[in-house]
Amino acid sequence: MSASLKVALLQLKGYPSKQESIANAIVHIRLAKDRGARLIILPECFNSPYSVSEFGRNAEAIPQGDTSQALAKVAAELGIYLVGGSYPEKEGTKLYNTCPVFGPQGQLLCKYRKMHLFDMDIPGKCTFRESSVLTPGEGLATFTIDSLKIGLGICWDKRFAELTACYRQLGCDMMIFPSAFDPYTGPLHWDLLGRARALDNQMFVALVSPARDPTTEYVAYGYTLLCDPWGRVLCRAKEEQEMLIADIDLSMCEQIKGQIPVLSQKRADVYELKLKKC
């Protein structure tokens, strides 16, 4: 495994139209490449308003749709690994919240469909029900850069510690969660969840949010961040559109697993985590 990997986390502003959102993403992908990023990550639902009434209108097939084609083209042009945040996917009569990954030749490396749908009701604070229009995904998705294996989740998925632990069992040393968190639970849980998933599994964890826009139906929290395997926050955005660039030390995972060997000391004779499908 090479010693380090330069990663860009793009906290992008939302736009009313899909084409404006795609164009904005392409501009910032190019800027990230100019700054040396090899892995570039977009936020959740970056090409559509985060609204159950908008998902169907903006949904497309992956990788045949306009968004996928634009991302594949720029990934091939720049020779980068591009995590397409997430956007609404349509397959037959079903809608999914899907994260695709495109490789340096523009190929679709994998796609992950949000497994745990965001159904939350805190009266007067935040009410949302993804399951009213979306179908949950049924499997995990990974891709590799050199010897680094990376797992995918989307926002609400990070609250389920077992999911990230399953990715750890698959040999992942990094998790990416495009995440449009809400501004009520954000101050309470955002950093905590990112750091906890990183610390528990001794891996890098990226949480990539849209920029905050208080005029929209659903307001994203912002504060995109990257955590290291010690559970430390390496970098954090604020609320506006912002790009984070970080060099991650890939040797850190093995060092920490040797120094604090909790992963090898689990009592499989007493308890067990079982992955049923991948």
C-alpha positions in Angstrom: 0.0 0.0 0.0 1.4 3.4 -0.9 2.3 5.6 2.0 -0.5 8.2 1.6 -3.5 9.2 -0.3 -4.7 12.7 -1.1 -8.4 13.0 -0.6 -10.9 15.8 -1.4 -14.2 16.1 0.4 -16.5 18.5 -1.4 -19.2 20.2 0.6 -21.3 21.5 -2.3 -24.1 24.1 -2.5 -27.4 22.9 -3.8 -29.1 24.3 -6.9 -32.8 24.2 -8.1 -31.9 22.3 -11.3 -30.0 19.1 -11.8 -27.9 20.6 -14.5 -26.8 23.5 -12.3 -25.9 21.1 -9.6 -23.9 18.8 -11.9 -22.0 21.8 -13.4 -21.1 23.1 -9.9 -19.8 19.7 -8.9 -17.7 19.4 -12.1 -16.1 22.8 -11.4 -15.1 21.7 -7.9 -13.9 18.3 -9.0 -11.5 20.0 -11.4 -10.3 22.3 -8.6 -9.7 19.3 -6.3 -7.7 17.6 -9.0 -5.7 20.7 -9.5 -4.8 20.5 -5.8 -3.6 16.9 -6.2 -6.5 14.9 -5.0 -6.7 11.3 -6.2 -9.9 10.4 -4.4 -12.7 13.0 -4.6 -16.0 12.6 -2.7 -19.3 14.4 -3.3 -22.2 14.9 -0.8 -25.5 13.0 -0.4 -28.2 13.9 -2.9 -26.0 16.5 -4.5 -28.0 16.8 -7.8 -31.5 17.0 -6.3 -33.3 18.9 -3.5 -33.4 16.6 -0.5 -37.2 16.1 -0.5 -39.5 13.1 -0.9 -41.4 15.1 -3.5 -38.3 15.7 -5.6 -36.6 12.3 -5.6 -38.8 10.9 -8.4 -38.5 14.0 -10.6 -34.7 13.9 -10.4 -34.2 10.1 -10.5 -32.2 8.4 -13.2 -30.7 5.1 -14.2 -27.2 4.4 -13.0 -24.8 4.5 -15.0 -26.9 5.5 -18.0 -28.3 8.8 -16.7 -27.1 12.3 -17.2 -25.4 12.7 -13.8 -23.6 9.4 -14.0 -22.4 10.1 -17.6 -21.1 13.5 -16.5 -19.2 12.1 -13.5 -17.8 9.2 -15.5 -16.6 11.6 -18.2 -14.8 13.9 -15.7 -13.3 10.9 -13.8 -11.8 9.5 -17.0 -10.6 12.9 -18.1 -8.8 13.6 -14.8 -7.8 10.0 -14.0 -9.3 10.1 -10.6 -11.4 8.0 -8.3 -14.7 9.8 -7.9 -17.3 8.9 -5.2 -20.5 10.4 -6.6 -22.0 11.3 -3.2 -25.5 10.0 -3.8 -28.5 10.8 -6.0 -31.9 9.3 -6.7 -31.7 6.2 -8.8 -34.7 4.7 -10.7 -34.8 1.0 -11.6 -38.2 -0.2 -12.9 -40.8 1.2 -10.6 -38.4 1.5 -7.6 -36.4 4.5 -6.4 -33.2 4.3 -4.4 -30.8 6.7 -2.8 -27.6 5.5 -4.5 -23.9 6.2 -4.2 -21.9 5.3 -7.4 -18.1 5.2 -7.6 -16.3 5.9 -10.9 -12.7 4.9 -11.6 -9.8 6.6 -13.5 -11.1 5.2 -16.8 -14.6 6.4 -16.2 -15.8 2.9 -15.4 -18.5 2.3 -12.7 -16.5 0.5 -10.0 -19.5 -0.2 -7.7 -22.7 1.4 -6.4 -24.3 1.3 -3.0 -28.0 1.8 -2.3 -28.8 3.3 1.1 -29.7 0.4 3.3 -31.2 2.2 6.3 -33.8 4.7 5.2 -34.0 8.0 7.1 -37.4 7.9 9.0 -37.2 10.3 11.9 -39.8 12.3 13.8 -38.7 14.8 16.4 -41.8 17.0 16.6 -41.0 20.7 15.9 -37.4 19.8 15.1 -37.1 17.3 12.2 -39.5 15.0 10.5 -38.6 13.1 7.4 -39.7 9.7 5.9 -37.5 8.4 3.1 -39.3 5.1 3.2 -42.5 6.8 1.8 -40.8 6.9 -1.6 -37.5 5.0 -1.5 -36.7 1.3 -1.4 -33.8 0.2 0.9 -30.7 -1.4 -0.6 -29.8 -5.0 0.2 -26.1 -5.2 0.0 -22.7 -3.7 0.9 -20.3 -2.2 -1.7 -16.6 -1.8 -1.7 -13.8 -0.6 -4.0 -10.0 -0.5 -3.8 -7.4 2.1 -4.6 -4.1 0.2 -4.8 -4.3 -1.9 -1.6 -6.7 0.4 0.3 -10.2 -1.1 0.5 -13.0 1.4 1.0 -16.6 0.7 2.1 -19.7 2.8 1.4 -22.7 3.9 3.5 -25.1 6.8 3.2 -25.9 9.2 6.1 -28.4 7.3 8.4 -26.4 4.1 7.8 -23.6 5.4 10.1 -25.9 5.2 13.1 -25.9 1.4 12.8 -22.5 0.3 14.2 -22.9 -3.3 13.0 -22.9 -2.2 9.4 -19.5 -0.5 9.7 -18.2 -3.5 11.7 -19.2 -5.7 8.8 -17.1 -3.6 6.4 -14.3 -3.9 8.9 -14.7 -7.7 8.6 -14.4 -7.4 4.8 -11.0 -5.7 5.3 -11.9 -2.1 4.7 -9.6 0.6 6.2 -11.8 3.5 5.2 -15.5 4.2 5.2 -17.2 7.0 3.2 -20.7 8.3 4.2 -22.2 11.0 2.0 -24.5 12.5 4.6 -27.2 15.2 4.6 -27.5 15.3 8.4 -30.1 17.5 10.0 -29.1 20.7 12.0 -30.9 19.5 15.2 -29.1 16.2 15.8 -26.0 17.4 14.0 -24.4 19.3 16.9 -25.2 16.4 19.2 -24.2 13.4 17.1 -22.3 14.3 13.9 -18.7 14.4 15.2 -19.5 11.7 17.7 -20.8 9.2 15.1 -17.8 9.8 12.8 -15.3 9.5 15.5 -17.0 6.4 17.0 -17.1 4.5 13.8 -13.5 5.4 13.1 -12.3 4.5 16.6 -14.3 1.3 17.0 -13.1 -0.1 13.6 -9.6 1.5 13.5 -10.2 3.0 10.1 -10.6 6.4 8.3 -14.1 7.7 8.1 -15.3 10.5 5.8 -18.7 12.2 6.4 -19.5 14.5 3.4 -22.4 16.9 3.7 -24.1 19.3 1.4 -23.5 23.0 2.3 -26.2 24.4 4.6 -29.1 26.4 2.9 -31.7 27.6 5.4 -34.1 28.4 2.6 -34.7 24.8 1.5 -37.4 22.4 2.7 -34.8 20.2 4.4 -31.7 22.0 5.8 -28.5 20.0 5.8 -26.1 20.4 8.8 -22.8 20.9 6.9 -19.6 20.4 8.8 -18.1 17.8 6.5 -15.3 16.0 8.3 -12.6 13.3 8.1 -11.6 11.1 11.0 -8.5 9.0 11.5 -8.2 5.5 13.0 -7.4 7.1 16.4 -10.9 8.7 16.4 -9.5 12.2 15.8 -11.0 14.8 13.5 -8.3 15.5 10.9 -10.3 18.3 9.2 -13.7 19.9 9.3 -15.7 22.3 7.1 -18.1 24.9 8.3 -21.6 25.5 6.9 -20.9 27.1 3.5 -19.7 25.5 0.3 -16.2 24.4 1.0 -13.5 21.9 -0.1 -11.4 19.9 2.3 -8.1 18.4 1.1 -6.2 15.9 3.3 -3.3 13.5 3.0 -4.2 10.3 4.9 -1.4 8.1 6.2 -2.3 4.6 5.1 0.3 3.0 7.4 -1.7 4.3 10.4 -4.3 1.5 10.3 -1.9 -1.4 10.7 0.1 0.5 13.3 -2.9 1.1 15.5 -4.2 -2.4 15.0 -0.9 -3.6 16.3 -0.7 -1.2 19.2 -4.4 -1.5 20.3 -5.3 -5.0 19.2 -9.1 -4.9 20.0 -10.0 -6.3 16.6 -8.0 -9.5 17.2 -9.2 -9.8 20.8 -12.9 -10.2 20.1 -14.5 -13.1 21.9 -15.9 -15.1 19.0 -16.6 -17.9 21.5 -19.1 -15.6 23.3 -20.5 -13.3 20.6 -20.4 -13.0 16.8 -21.2 -10.5 14.1 -22.5 -12.3 11.0 -22.8 -10.7 7.5 -25.7 -12.4 5.7 -25.3 -10.8 2.3 -22.7 -8.5 0.6 
